[in-house]
Amino acid sequence: MAVLENIYYQPMKYEPNSVNAEYVFVPDLNRRPVESFPQIYLSDGEPWREANRYAFYRFIDLQKDIQTIHREMSHLTKYANWLEDTGFHWLHFPKRKTERCLFRFRGYLIECRDEGLLAPSTTSQIMNSVLAFYRWASANGYAEPRAKLFDDKKKIISFFDKVGFSRSMSVTSSELSIPNRTITGVRLEGGLTPINESNTKILMSYLAEHRNYELYLMHKVALMTGCRHETVTTLNLDALRKAYPDATFPELMRVKVGPGTGVQTKGDVSGEVYFSADLISELKEYFASPEAILRRSKAKDTLQKTVFLTSRGNRYTNQTFGTLLHRLKNELIEAGYTQFGRFKFHQLRATFGTMLMRAALGVVSDSQASAIEFVRDAMLHRDESTTWKYIKFIEKEPIEEAFLETLWKMFTGSEKESDDIIEQFTSHRMCNDE
């Protein structure tokens, strides 16, 4: 099967007269190297040269960020795997459309979506990435003219700008595009919903019994702190050691994350995340365990304080972390837990946010602004509109209150009621404002 490999990419520049030139090129010191640049290799070990050149075009010429390149190349890898499984060449375009590789791949994606193996949004994104690659390949002479591959058509869409004036814009639509028809109802961050009590118990029990302890801990951190996967996988010992007790409730520890801490956040947001003292102790114990020490023995010096590393001593990339979760979902489905067919790691954050907002509203129901402020700061939301979604979700689609109360006690490491904590927090903020 095709694999997505990460290479070390050093930008070069053309200087044929330089004494340091190799093949008339020298390293371009004005541009940062990329430690993990995605490239696709087929099952015979050969690179998919056209797709790999496309990745460089997107990164260098269009200046797309590296995360976007990783996502698009991951989609193209899925297409490459399908091509190898079915025996089609990526330039197989006979006269009859139904026999063309792209049209058959579209049908395959729709089947996966209808069987619950792929989310509707993922299905649309994969197809769009593949179509964008073919448009580039056609424009650069790697494939036939686009008109011979598939039909594109122009659409005019109308919208209102920020000032209120009516505007229209021409967009290109393909006959191969797969519409993303989302279900109705209130959705949280990323369009996801929390997981309920029974599924949480199944997931965590399975991780504890069948998977490595590290993956169990990563899920536990996400469930009890609301951290995204990029924050969980880059936690380091320094951040945990520098955690300090909350002024109003000592069992809650504040862990600094974001630029300058080595702990990554979405959009490089700086802030402090709430950890229970028990969870920090558990993470420190794991860091000192033989398994963690063995992983660090294979790691670079720069990763010696990272809490979670792969078995080869590498940092978890989006690709490796996604592969790990994909295997987990397949194992859960094979074990009879088919409800995890569309499970996303981000749902743990949605579960935490719902718990936190319900606890906050239980105390300051007369002032939603205080509850929103508390949850926004705890989850590092840039925009309050994101936090508002949790209130709307709780009002329209409530989940088990008893489970959320239990989760709150796990989070705080205390048997006290959540209103004591929120009340102390909001009172503390009011005193500081005065």
N, C-alpha and C positions, 0 to 999 in steps of 0.2 A: 504494500500500500504506500501511497505518497505520504511524505512526512514534512512537517514544517520545522526547519532548523533555524537556529539563531546564530548569526555570524558576527564577528567583530568587524565593523566597517570604519575604515579610516579614509575620509575624503582626500582626494588627490588633486593635483593641478599639473598642467602641462608645462614642463620646463626642460626641453631637450638638451639645453646647454649646461645644465647644472651638473656639478661633479658628483652630487648625491643622487642623481636621477637613476631610477630603475625602470627600464622600458620607457624612457623619456618622461616619466612622472615622478613627482616628489610629494610627500605628505603636505597637505594644506593645513598649516598650523593655526590659521585663522578660523577654522571650522572644527567644532567638537566631533570627536569620534563617537560612534554609536556602538555600545557594547553588545546589544541584542537586536540585530537587524534581521527580519524574517526572510527566509528564502525557501522555496519549495524544491524538494528532491523526489523524483519518481521512484517506483519500486526497484528499477534496475540500477539505481544509484546516480543516474544522470539528473542534472538540474532541469527544471522547466524554465528554459532560458527566457522565453517571451514573458512569462508571468513575473519572473524575477526582475527583468528590465522594467516592467510596468511598475513594480514596487519602488525602484529607484526614481523613475519619472515622477511618481506621486510625491515622493519625499523631497527630491532635489528641485525639480522644476515647479511643482505646485506648492511646495513647502507645507505639506500636510504633516501633522504631528505623528510621532512614532507609534502612539497607541492606535491611531486610525489605520496606519499601515499594517500593524499586527492584526487588527480586526478584518481588514479587507483580504489580507493574505490567508487568514484562517478560513474565510469563505471560499477562496479559490482552491485551498487544499481539499475542502469537502468536494468541490467539483472535480478535482484531479482524482480523488479516490473513486468517485462514481464512474469517471471515464475508464479507469483501469478495471473496475469490477465488471463493467458492461462490455469492455473491449472496443469502445469508440475512440477515435482520434479527435482531438479538440477542433480540427478543421473538417470534420465530417458534415458536409452540407449538400446532400443530394437535392434533386429538383423538388421532390415531394417534401413538404414541410414537416409532416408527421414523422419522417424518418431522420430528420436532422438532430444532431446531438443536443443542441440547446433546447429544442422543443420537448425532447424526451426527458431531459433533466428537469425541465419545468414540471412535467407530469409527476416525476419522482418526488420533487419537493412538496407538491400538493398532497400526494399520498401520505408522506411523512407528517404533514401538518394535520391532515384529517384523522390520522391514527394516534395523534397526540404525542408523536416523537419529536416534533419541532413546534415551537410557539409561532403563531401567525406573524409576529413582527420579525422573528429570526428568518422565517421562510422568505419574506419580502426582501430583507437585507441581503441574504445570500444571492438571490436572483439579481438584485440591483448591482451588486459588486461584480458578478460575472458579466452582466451586460456592459457595464462600464469598461471592463477589461477588453471585451470584444470591440467596442467602439474605438478604443485606443489602438488595438492591434490592427484594425482596418485602416485607420487614419495613417498609421506608420508603415504600412505595407507588409505586415506579418500575416494578414488575412485578406480575403476578398473584400471588395467594396461593401459597405454596410447594407446597401440595398439588396445584395444577394444573400445576406445572412438572415436578416429579419427586417420587418417593417417598423419604422418609427413614424410617429405622427405628432404634430404640434397641437398643443392645447392652449387656450387662452383662459387664465384664471383671473378673477376679479377680487380685489381686497381693498381695505381702507388703511391708509398710512397713519402715522402717529398724530398728524395734524387733523385728520378726519376727511381728507380728500380721497375720492375714489380712484383707484389705480388698477391697471391690468398688466399681466406679465405672461410672456410666452414660455411654455415649458415643453420639453421633449418627453413623450410617453411611448413605450414600446408595447407591441402586441404580446410580448413575453412577460411583462411585468405582472407580479402577483399582488393583488390588492391586500392590504392589511386591514381586515375588518375586525375591529376590537369590540369586545362585549360591552354592554351598557353597565352603568353603575359607577360608584366612586372607587377610584384606584389610587394607590399610594405611590411613593417614589418608584420610578421605573415601571409603572403600571402593574405593580405586584401587590399582593395581599398577604396578611400574616398567616402563619400556619397555626392550627389549633392544638389543643392540649394533647390529644391522642397521637397525632402525627409527630409532634415534638418529642414525645416519649419514645416512639418507635425509632425516630431518627437518631436520637442521642444514645439509646440503648444499643442500636445496631453498630454505631461508631465505636462505642466502648467495648463491644464484644468481638467485632469482626475486623475493625480497621486499626491502623496505628494510633497510638495515643496522641500524636501530634495533630492529626486531622480532627480528632475529637476535641482537643483543646481549641483549635481554630474556630470550630463551630460554636463552642461554648463562649468564647470571647465575643463573637458576633451577636449571639443571642442575649448576652448579659450587658453589653455595652453599646450595641447598635453600630459598631465600627464596620466600615466597608472592607472588602477583601484586600484592597491595596494598603489599608491601615493595619489590618491584622497581620498580613504577611511581612510587613516591614517593622513590626514592633522590635525594639531593642532593649537591652539590659539597662542602658543609661536612662531611658525614658521611665522605666519601671522604678529604678532606684531614686529618681528625682521626684517621684509622685509624692504629693503632700496631702494631708487630711483636709477635707472641706471644713471651713470655719464653723459651720453650724451643725455638721453631723460627721464626726471623726471616722465612722465606718466607711464613709465614701471617700475615695482617694481621687485626686485630680491628676491626670496624666497629660502632659503637654505633647501635642502632636503638630505636624506641619513643618514648614521650612525652618531649618536650623536645628531640628530634633532628630533628623534621620528617619522619622516616621511619616510616610506619605499620606496625603489626604487628597480627596477629589478637588481639583482646581487650586491646589496648594493653599488651602484655607488653614490659617493658624488658629489654634484654640486648645481647649482642655476637655478631655473625655473622662466621664465618671467610671471608675473601676471600684469594685468592692475590695476591701483589704484582703479578704480570703482568696479572691481570684488572682491578685498580684502575687500573693505567697505561693499559690499553685504554679504560676508561671515561672517564678524564680526557682522553685523546686525542680520543675521540668528542665530549666536551663542547666542546672547542675547534675542532671541525670546522665547515666552512661550513654543512652541513646543520643541525646543532644550533643554530648561531648564528641561522640564518634562522628556525627555529621559535621561538626565544626572542624574536626581534624582534616577534613577534605576540602574545607572552604578557604577562600582568599582571606588575607589579613583584614580587609575592609569589612568582612562579614562576621568577624569573630564575636561580635556582640549582638548579632541578630538572633532573635528567639527561635523563629521557625525557618528551617532550611530543608531542602529536599534531601533525599537519601544520598545524593552525590555531593552534597555540600554547596549547592547553588541556591540563589534566591528564587523564590517562586515568581515566575513571570505570569502574565495573563494566560499564556498558552499552557504552561505546566499546571497552573492552578485549575484552569478550565478542564484539562484532561483528567485531572484527579477527580473533579466533581462529576464528570461524564461517566467515569468508571463506577463511582459510587451510586449514581442513579441506576445504571444498568444492573448492579448487584442487588439493589433494593427491589427493582422490578422482578428480577429472577427469583427473589426470595418471596414473591407474592405481594409486595407492597406497590401495586401499580399506581397508587395515588401520587407517587413521587416522579411520575413521568415528566412533569413540567416543573419540578422543584428547582428553585434558584437560591443561591447562597444569600442573595440580597433580601430574601423573604425573612431571614432572621433579623435583619435591621428593621423591617416593617413590623415584626412582632414586638421588638423592643420599644419602638416608637409608640405603638398602640398602648402598650402597658404604661409607658411613662405619661402619655397624654391622659389616659383614663384616671391615673392616680392624681395628676395635677388638677383635672377638672372636678374630681371628688372633693377637693378642698376649696378651690377658688372659683366655684361655679358662677359666682356673681361677677367675676372679672376674668373673661377668657383671655384678655391681654396678658395677664400674669402667667397663665398656664402656657400660652404660646411662647412667651419669652423664655420660660424655663426649659421647655422642650427644644426650642430653637438652639439655645446655647449648648444643651447637652448633646445634640445631634449634629452640631456644626452646620446648620442650614444657612446658606447665604441669603435666602429670600424667605420672608415670613409666609409667602403664599404656599410654599412647600409644607410648612408646619400646619397651615390651615387645613390641609387635606386630611390630617389625622383626626381633627375635630369632625369634619364632614363624614369620615368613614365610621367613626364611633357612633354618630347620630343615626346613620342609615343602615350600617351592617355590623352590629355589635357581635363580639365573640365572647367566649366564656370568661366571666368576671373572676371566678374562683381561680382559674388558671393564671390570669394576669396578676392576681394578688399573690399567688405563690411565686411567680416569676419576680415580682417586686421584692419579696423577702429574700430570694436568692441573690438578687442584685445588691441589696443593701447588707446582706449577711446579718439581718436582725429580724426579730419577731415583732418589732414595733409596727404600728399602723403607718401607712404611707402618708397620711395627712400630717403627722408630726413633722416629717421630713420637709414636705412641701411648705408647710406653714413656717417652719424655721427659715427655710431658704428665702421665701418671699419677704418675710419680715426683715431678714438680714439685708436684702437688696434695698428695701424701703429705707432702712436706717442709713445705709451708705449713700443713697440718693439725697437724703436730707443733709 
